[in-house]
């Protein structure tokens, strides 16, 4: 499976940051770009999602789902005795 690569402009839009911020994050090893033969930077979509805190489908499957049910009765039901069992 091939990983989707994003351009610098796409990453800036997704993360709502400037190109300068991406360059700083690259130096700080927050994001590691791949360089094209022309010298342009491309970023793995999975790394961008990880930086945003987005869970991948495999991570999401590891979490249990809990459903909570709560019955709420009105004051009228209580006064009419509809709640007596």
Backbone as JSON, one array per atom type, in Angstrom:
{
  "sequence": "XXXXXXXXXXXXXXXXXXXXXXXXXXXXXXXXXXXXXXXXXXXXXXXXXXXXXXXXXXXXXXXXXXXXXXXXXXXXXXXXXXXXX",
  "N": [[0.85, -1.18, 0.0], [0.65, 2.15, -0.91], [1.85, 5.12, 0.58], [0.21, 8.19, 1.12], [1.42, 11.24, -0.07], [1.84, 14.6, 0.9], [1.86, 17.98, -0.24], [3.82, 20.9, 0.64], [2.17, 23.16, 0.74], [-0.37, 21.98, 1.05], [-0.09, 20.78, 3.57], [0.32, 23.04, 5.15], [-2.21, 24.23, 4.95], [-3.85, 22.25, 6.08], [-2.83, 22.08, 8.72], [-3.0, 24.68, 9.45], [-0.84, 26.52, 9.53], [2.18, 28.45, 8.83], [4.59, 28.37, 6.09], [7.06, 28.84, 7.18], [6.79, 27.94, 9.77], [6.52, 25.2, 9.3], [9.1, 24.71, 8.37], [10.56, 25.21, 10.7], [9.54, 23.17, 12.32], [10.5, 21.02, 10.93], [13.25, 21.27, 11.37], [13.2, 20.83, 14.1], [12.56, 18.21, 14.17], [9.87, 17.47, 14.29], [8.25, 17.0, 12.12], [9.08, 14.99, 9.37], [10.16, 15.54, 6.29], [10.05, 14.26, 2.91], [12.3, 14.55, 0.29], [11.84, 15.55, -3.04], [13.09, 14.76, -6.35], [13.46, 17.21, -7.47], [13.92, 18.78, -5.29], [11.81, 19.58, -3.75], [9.68, 19.54, -0.86], [7.87, 16.84, 0.57], [5.3, 15.47, 2.56], [4.41, 12.73, 4.64], [1.1, 11.72, 4.86], [0.19, 10.3, 7.05], [1.99, 11.02, 9.08], [1.37, 13.72, 9.4], [-1.27, 13.51, 10.27], [-0.8, 12.17, 12.67], [0.58, 14.14, 14.09], [-1.5, 15.92, 14.43], [-3.04, 14.48, 16.1], [-4.85, 12.66, 15.2], [-6.38, 9.54, 15.06], [-5.39, 6.47, 13.59], [-7.13, 4.0, 11.57], [-6.45, 1.41, 12.57], [-5.59, 1.98, 15.18], [-7.92, 2.99, 16.25], [-9.53, 0.75, 16.35], [-8.63, -0.63, 18.53], [-9.82, 0.35, 20.78], [-12.36, 0.11, 23.24], [-15.89, 0.3, 23.01], [-18.28, 1.93, 24.9], [-21.56, 1.92, 25.98], [-23.97, 3.96, 27.47], [-26.93, 3.97, 29.29], [-29.67, 5.79, 30.37], [-32.61, 6.21, 32.08], [-35.03, 8.65, 31.96], [-37.55, 10.22, 33.69], [-40.59, 12.09, 33.66], [-41.94, 14.69, 35.79], [-44.7, 14.58, 35.85], [-45.22, 11.87, 35.25], [-44.32, 10.68, 37.57], [-46.06, 11.76, 39.5], [-48.52, 10.74, 38.64], [-48.19, 8.12, 39.16], [-47.21, 6.38, 37.31], [-44.76, 5.23, 37.4], [-44.66, 3.28, 39.24], [-44.01, -0.05, 39.91]],
  "CA": [[0.0, 0.0, 0.0], [1.46, 3.36, -0.98], [1.46, 6.17, 1.52], [-0.11, 9.45, 0.44], [2.32, 12.34, 0.23], [1.21, 15.92, 0.82], [2.77, 19.09, -0.54], [3.98, 21.87, 1.71], [0.96, 23.99, 0.77], [-1.46, 21.18, 1.62], [0.16, 20.62, 5.01], [0.08, 24.36, 5.76], [-3.66, 24.43, 5.03], [-4.39, 21.27, 7.03], [-2.4, 22.41, 10.08], [-3.22, 26.11, 9.66], [0.44, 27.13, 9.9], [2.92, 29.02, 7.7], [5.73, 27.58, 5.59], [8.17, 29.04, 8.12], [6.53, 27.04, 10.89], [6.88, 23.85, 8.84], [10.56, 24.63, 8.33], [11.01, 25.09, 12.1], [9.18, 21.84, 12.79], [11.42, 20.09, 10.27], [14.51, 21.35, 12.12], [12.97, 20.27, 15.44], [12.19, 16.81, 13.94], [8.45, 17.21, 14.51], [7.83, 16.42, 10.84], [10.23, 14.63, 8.56], [9.72, 15.53, 4.89], [10.8, 13.54, 1.89], [12.67, 15.49, -0.78], [11.69, 15.06, -4.4], [14.31, 14.96, -7.14], [13.56, 18.65, -7.71], [14.21, 19.46, -4.04], [10.58, 19.96, -3.05], [9.36, 18.72, 0.31], [6.59, 16.13, 0.63], [5.09, 14.94, 3.9], [3.5, 11.6, 4.74], [-0.19, 12.09, 5.44], [0.08, 9.65, 8.36], [2.75, 11.83, 10.05], [0.6, 14.94, 9.63], [-2.4, 13.09, 11.11], [-0.26, 11.87, 14.0], [0.87, 15.42, 14.72], [-2.79, 16.51, 14.79], [-3.69, 13.62, 17.09], [-5.88, 11.84, 14.55], [-6.08, 8.12, 15.19], [-5.51, 5.66, 12.39], [-8.16, 2.97, 11.77], [-5.97, 0.31, 13.42], [-5.59, 2.46, 16.56], [-9.31, 3.17, 16.67], [-10.1, -0.57, 16.6], [-8.15, -1.13, 19.81], [-10.57, 0.96, 21.87], [-13.68, -0.46, 23.48], [-17.0, 1.24, 22.98], [-19.15, 1.76, 26.05], [-22.84, 2.61, 25.83], [-24.59, 4.26, 28.76], [-28.36, 4.2, 29.16], [-30.25, 6.41, 31.55], [-34.02, 6.48, 31.88], [-35.44, 9.91, 32.58], [-39.01, 10.3, 33.79], [-41.08, 13.44, 33.93], [-42.61, 14.89, 37.08], [-46.08, 14.12, 35.67], [-45.24, 10.42, 35.36], [-44.14, 10.35, 38.98], [-47.28, 12.11, 40.25], [-49.6, 9.85, 38.21], [-47.92, 6.76, 39.61], [-46.82, 5.56, 36.17], [-43.45, 4.64, 37.63], [-44.79, 2.17, 40.2], [-43.9, -1.38, 39.27]],
  "C": [[0.89, 1.24, 0.0], [0.92, 4.4, -0.01], [1.24, 7.46, 0.74], [0.87, 10.53, 0.9], [1.61, 13.66, -0.01], [2.26, 16.97, 0.5], [2.86, 20.01, 0.68], [2.73, 22.73, 1.85], [-0.21, 23.24, 1.4], [-1.31, 21.03, 3.12], [-0.09, 21.93, 5.74], [-1.42, 24.61, 5.94], [-4.26, 23.51, 6.09], [-4.08, 21.68, 8.47], [-2.61, 23.88, 10.44], [-1.96, 26.8, 10.21], [1.1, 27.69, 8.63], [4.02, 28.06, 7.25], [6.92, 27.69, 6.55], [8.01, 28.11, 9.33], [6.88, 25.61, 10.51], [8.39, 23.67, 8.81], [11.13, 24.48, 9.74], [10.73, 23.7, 12.64], [10.08, 20.78, 12.16], [12.76, 20.08, 11.01], [14.39, 20.73, 13.5], [12.56, 18.79, 15.37], [10.75, 16.48, 14.33], [7.84, 16.55, 13.28], [9.08, 16.14, 10.02], [9.79, 14.55, 7.1], [10.6, 14.61, 4.03], [11.09, 14.57, 0.8], [12.48, 14.83, -2.14], [13.0, 15.29, -5.15], [14.53, 16.43, -7.46], [13.82, 19.46, -6.45], [12.99, 19.92, -3.26], [10.31, 19.01, -1.89], [7.97, 18.1, 0.16], [6.5, 15.49, 2.01], [4.12, 13.76, 3.85], [2.23, 12.05, 5.44], [-0.33, 11.5, 6.85], [0.84, 10.44, 9.44], [2.01, 13.12, 10.4], [-0.59, 14.62, 10.54], [-1.94, 12.8, 12.53], [0.03, 13.15, 14.77], [-0.41, 16.1, 15.19], [-3.51, 15.68, 15.85], [-4.82, 12.78, 16.52], [-5.46, 10.39, 14.64], [-6.27, 7.42, 13.86], [-6.58, 4.59, 12.62], [-7.7, 1.83, 12.66], [-5.93, 0.72, 14.88], [-7.01, 2.58, 17.09], [-9.96, 1.83, 16.99], [-9.7, -1.12, 17.96], [-8.92, -0.58, 21.0], [-11.94, 0.32, 21.99], [-14.71, 0.65, 23.45], [-17.92, 0.92, 24.15], [-20.42, 2.57, 25.8], [-23.46, 2.79, 27.21], [-26.06, 4.58, 28.51], [-28.88, 4.77, 30.46], [-31.71, 6.73, 31.25], [-34.39, 7.75, 32.64], [-36.97, 9.96, 32.54], [-39.41, 11.72, 34.12], [-41.75, 13.49, 35.3], [-44.05, 14.38, 37.01], [-46.18, 12.6, 35.79], [-45.14, 9.99, 36.82], [-45.44, 10.61, 39.76], [-48.47, 11.22, 39.86], [-49.4, 8.42, 38.7], [-47.54, 5.83, 38.48], [-45.49, 4.84, 36.39], [-43.51, 3.47, 38.6], [-44.77, 0.85, 39.44], [-44.51, -2.42, 40.16]]
}
